[in-house]
Amino acid sequence: MKSLKDKSYFVYLLLTLVVFIWGLNFSLVKWAVSEISPLPFNVVRYTIASLVIFTIITVKKGWQSIPPADVVKLVLLGILGHTVYQILFIKGISLTTAGNSSLFLATSPIWTGLLSAVLGKDRLSKKAWFGTIMAFVGVFLVTLGGGKISIGESGTIGDLLVLLAAFSLSAYTVLSKDLLERYSPLRLTAFTMVIGSIGLWIFAYRPVVEKSWGSVSWGTWGVIVYSALFAVVVGYLVWFTAVKAIGPSRTAVFNNVTPIIAFALAFFLLGEPIAPLQIIGGITVLWGVSLTVRN
């Protein structure tokens, strides 16, 4: 019993580390895409991450044959959950702040609950619906606190793109449900990440090959490696280990801490201002997400 308790403490420690890794990742990516175009940056970092995590799962678990029907589903999920998601995320963060990006991605559980309810896969309680409404109120307050809301404003467009990225991630989560009965979450992620990377290459092949990579600074290369190996590979491995060890609900709570760290680090590292209305909105979003996840 003691060893099991010690293992849980170790998992909590790893999750805390990953939350800091993810919080820092938003600021580093925001800084890097000011030097290199968002799409080439994302294609390279995600290709590295996909190959590494696919190699790890194949060496550790071995190859698993995939029926043709599942191949089609995996391709569609890979395009939705990784290609589309990554394009929306990287373009969004290049237009809005690192803090806003982290907070709006944290609304993913809200979209997951709404989509599950619409598709008849789950039902939301009254408290969960209230939490959903509160989260969207918080999103509005954060956007309003960052300046004038206008469709023509790049910051507003960036916020909308990140929200769409959160929705695509939620759709990927909901639509993965039947496949998770035949594949482990980590194996499913490895398969779909590789497919998603191929989709990114198809979409952004020209800007990648035309990029003068020799002119890219060592700092930006460091961000690419950090984001690929730590934010993606280590993040996924620790996350799924935690889900198995302490359960999805306890694990999900840690994701709500990421925006707090991201906002703080963006303030100190990038000088991103934090308006009082954004603080109120951020608290409202996290409260709403917490209510929805628990109920």
C-alpha positions in Angstrom: 0.0 0.0 0.0 2.8 2.3 0.8 4.5 1.7 -2.5 1.2 2.5 -4.3 0.9 5.8 -2.4 4.5 6.7 -3.2 3.8 6.0 -6.9 0.8 8.3 -6.8 3.0 11.1 -5.3 5.6 10.5 -8.0 2.9 10.8 -10.7 1.6 14.0 -9.1 5.1 15.4 -9.2 5.5 14.5 -12.9 2.2 16.1 -13.7 3.3 19.3 -11.9 6.4 19.3 -14.0 4.5 18.8 -17.2 2.1 21.7 -16.4 5.2 24.0 -16.1 6.5 22.5 -19.4 3.2 23.3 -21.1 2.9 26.7 -19.5 6.4 27.7 -20.7 5.7 26.2 -24.1 3.1 28.9 -25.0 5.6 31.7 -24.4 8.4 30.0 -26.2 6.3 29.2 -29.2 4.9 32.7 -29.3 8.5 34.0 -29.3 9.7 31.6 -32.0 6.9 32.3 -34.5 8.0 36.0 -34.4 11.2 34.8 -36.2 10.0 31.9 -38.3 6.6 31.6 -40.0 4.1 29.6 -38.0 3.4 26.7 -40.4 7.1 25.7 -41.1 7.8 25.9 -37.4 4.9 23.6 -36.6 5.6 21.1 -39.4 9.2 20.6 -38.2 8.5 20.4 -34.5 5.4 18.1 -34.9 7.2 15.8 -37.3 10.0 15.3 -34.8 7.5 14.7 -32.0 5.4 12.2 -34.1 8.4 10.2 -35.1 9.8 10.0 -31.6 6.5 9.0 -29.9 5.7 6.5 -32.7 9.1 4.9 -32.3 8.7 4.7 -28.5 5.3 3.1 -28.6 6.4 0.6 -31.3 9.6 -0.4 -29.5 7.9 -0.7 -26.2 4.6 -2.3 -27.2 5.4 -3.7 -30.6 3.5 -3.3 -33.9 -0.2 -3.8 -34.0 -2.0 -4.6 -37.2 -4.9 -2.3 -38.1 -8.1 -3.4 -40.0 -8.9 -1.4 -43.1 -12.0 0.0 -41.6 -10.0 1.4 -38.7 -7.4 2.8 -41.0 -10.0 5.1 -42.6 -11.1 6.2 -39.1 -7.5 6.8 -38.0 -6.8 8.9 -41.1 -9.8 11.1 -40.5 -9.0 11.5 -36.8 -5.4 12.3 -37.5 -6.4 15.0 -39.9 -9.0 16.5 -37.5 -7.1 16.1 -34.2 -3.6 16.9 -35.4 -3.5 18.5 -38.8 -6.5 20.8 -38.4 -5.8 21.4 -34.7 -2.2 22.3 -35.2 -2.8 24.7 -38.1 -5.5 26.5 -36.1 -3.4 26.5 -32.9 -0.1 27.8 -34.4 -1.9 30.4 -36.5 -4.0 31.5 -33.6 -1.1 31.9 -31.2 0.8 33.9 -33.7 -2.0 36.5 -33.7 -3.1 36.5 -30.1 -1.2 36.4 -26.8 0.4 33.3 -25.2 -1.8 33.7 -22.2 -5.1 33.9 -24.1 -4.0 30.8 -26.2 -3.5 28.7 -23.1 -6.7 29.8 -21.5 -8.9 29.2 -24.6 -7.3 25.8 -25.2 -8.4 24.9 -21.6 -12.0 25.2 -22.8 -11.6 21.9 -24.6 -13.6 19.9 -21.9 -16.5 22.4 -22.4 -16.6 21.6 -26.2 -16.2 17.9 -25.4 -19.2 17.9 -23.1 -21.4 19.9 -25.6 -20.4 17.7 -28.5 -21.0 14.5 -26.5 -24.5 15.8 -25.6 -25.4 16.8 -29.1 -24.3 13.4 -30.5 -26.2 11.6 -27.7 -23.0 10.1 -26.3 -23.4 11.8 -22.9 -25.7 14.0 -20.9 -24.8 17.2 -19.1 -26.2 17.9 -15.7 -27.6 21.3 -14.7 -24.3 22.2 -13.0 -22.3 21.2 -16.1 -24.5 23.4 -18.2 -24.0 26.3 -15.8 -20.3 25.7 -15.9 -20.3 25.8 -19.7 -22.1 29.1 -19.7 -19.7 30.5 -17.1 -16.7 29.4 -19.2 -18.0 31.2 -22.3 -18.7 34.3 -20.2 -15.1 34.1 -19.0 -13.8 33.7 -22.6 -15.7 36.9 -23.5 -14.3 38.8 -20.6 -10.7 37.7 -21.4 -11.1 38.8 -25.0 -12.7 42.1 -24.0 -10.0 42.7 -21.4 -7.3 42.4 -24.1 -8.7 45.3 -26.1 -11.6 46.2 -28.4 -13.4 43.2 -29.8 -13.6 43.4 -33.6 -13.6 40.7 -36.3 -11.0 42.7 -38.1 -8.6 42.8 -35.2 -5.8 40.3 -35.5 -6.0 39.5 -31.7 -9.7 38.7 -32.0 -9.1 36.5 -35.0 -6.3 34.7 -33.1 -8.6 34.1 -30.1 -11.3 32.6 -32.5 -8.7 30.4 -34.2 -7.5 29.0 -30.8 -11.1 28.4 -29.8 -11.7 26.5 -33.0 -8.5 24.5 -32.3 -10.0 23.6 -28.9 -13.2 22.5 -30.6 -11.3 20.3 -33.1 -9.4 18.7 -30.3 -12.7 18.0 -28.5 -14.2 16.5 -31.7 -11.1 14.3 -32.0 -11.6 13.1 -28.4 -15.3 12.3 -28.8 -15.0 10.6 -32.1 -12.1 8.5 -30.8 -14.3 6.7 -28.3 -15.0 3.6 -30.2 -11.4 3.2 -31.3 -10.2 3.4 -27.7 -12.0 0.1 -27.1 -9.4 -1.6 -29.4 -6.3 0.6 -29.0 -4.7 2.2 -26.0 -4.8 6.0 -25.8 -1.1 6.3 -26.3 -1.1 4.0 -29.4 -4.0 5.8 -30.8 -2.3 9.1 -30.3 0.9 7.8 -31.9 -1.0 6.5 -35.0 -3.0 9.7 -35.5 0.0 12.0 -34.8 2.0 10.4 -37.7 -1.1 10.8 -40.0 -1.5 14.4 -38.8 2.1 15.1 -39.5 1.7 13.9 -43.1 -1.3 16.1 -43.4 0.8 19.1 -42.2 3.4 18.4 -44.8 0.8 18.2 -47.6 -0.7 21.5 -46.4 2.5 23.4 -45.8 5.1 21.7 -48.1 6.0 24.7 -50.1 6.7 27.2 -47.2 8.8 24.4 -45.5 11.0 23.7 -48.4 11.4 27.3 -49.4 12.4 28.3 -45.9 16.1 29.2 -45.5 16.7 27.0 -42.5 20.3 27.9 -42.2 19.3 31.4 -41.2 17.2 30.2 -38.2 18.8 31.1 -34.9 19.9 28.5 -32.4 17.4 29.9 -30.0 14.5 29.1 -32.3 15.9 25.6 -33.0 16.0 25.1 -29.3 12.4 26.0 -29.0 11.5 23.6 -31.8 13.3 20.8 -30.0 11.9 21.7 -26.6 8.4 22.0 -27.9 8.6 18.6 -29.8 10.4 16.5 -27.1 9.1 18.0 -23.9 5.8 19.7 -24.6 4.5 16.9 -26.9 6.4 13.7 -26.3 7.1 13.9 -22.5 3.7 15.6 -22.1 1.8 12.8 -23.7 3.7 10.1 -22.0 3.3 11.5 -18.5 -0.4 12.4 -19.2 -1.4 8.9 -20.2 0.7 7.4 -17.4 -1.2 9.6 -15.0 -4.6 8.7 -16.4 -3.8 5.1 -15.9 -2.3 5.6 -12.4 -4.6 8.1 -10.7 -7.6 8.3 -13.1 -8.8 10.8 -15.8 -10.6 13.1 -13.4 -7.7 13.8 -11.1 -5.4 14.1 -14.1 -7.7 16.6 -15.8 -7.6 19.0 -12.8 -3.9 19.7 -13.5 -4.7 20.9 -17.0 -6.6 23.8 -15.4 -3.4 25.0 -13.8 -1.6 25.4 -17.2 -3.2 28.8 -18.1 -2.3 30.3 -14.8 1.4 29.4 -15.3 1.2 30.4 -19.0 -0.2 33.9 -18.1 2.4 34.4 -15.5 5.4 33.3 -17.6 4.1 35.3 -20.6 3.9 38.4 -18.4 7.5 38.0 -17.2 9.1 36.6 -20.3 7.2 38.4 -23.1 5.9 41.4 -21.2 2.3 40.5 -22.1 0.0 42.8 -20.1 -2.7 41.3 -17.9 -5.7 43.5 -17.5 -7.9 43.1 -14.4 -10.8 42.1 -16.6 -8.7 39.3 -18.0 -7.9 38.0 -14.5 -11.6 38.0 -13.7 -12.4 36.3 -17.0 -9.6 33.7 -16.5 -10.9 32.8 -13.1 -14.4 32.5 -14.5 -13.2 30.2 -17.3 -11.3 27.9 -15.0 -14.3 27.8 -12.6 -16.7 26.9 -15.4 -14.4 24.2 -16.8 -13.9 22.7 -13.3 -17.7 22.6 -12.8 -18.2 20.9 -16.2 -15.5 18.3 -15.7 -16.7 17.4 -12.2 -20.4 17.2 -13.2 
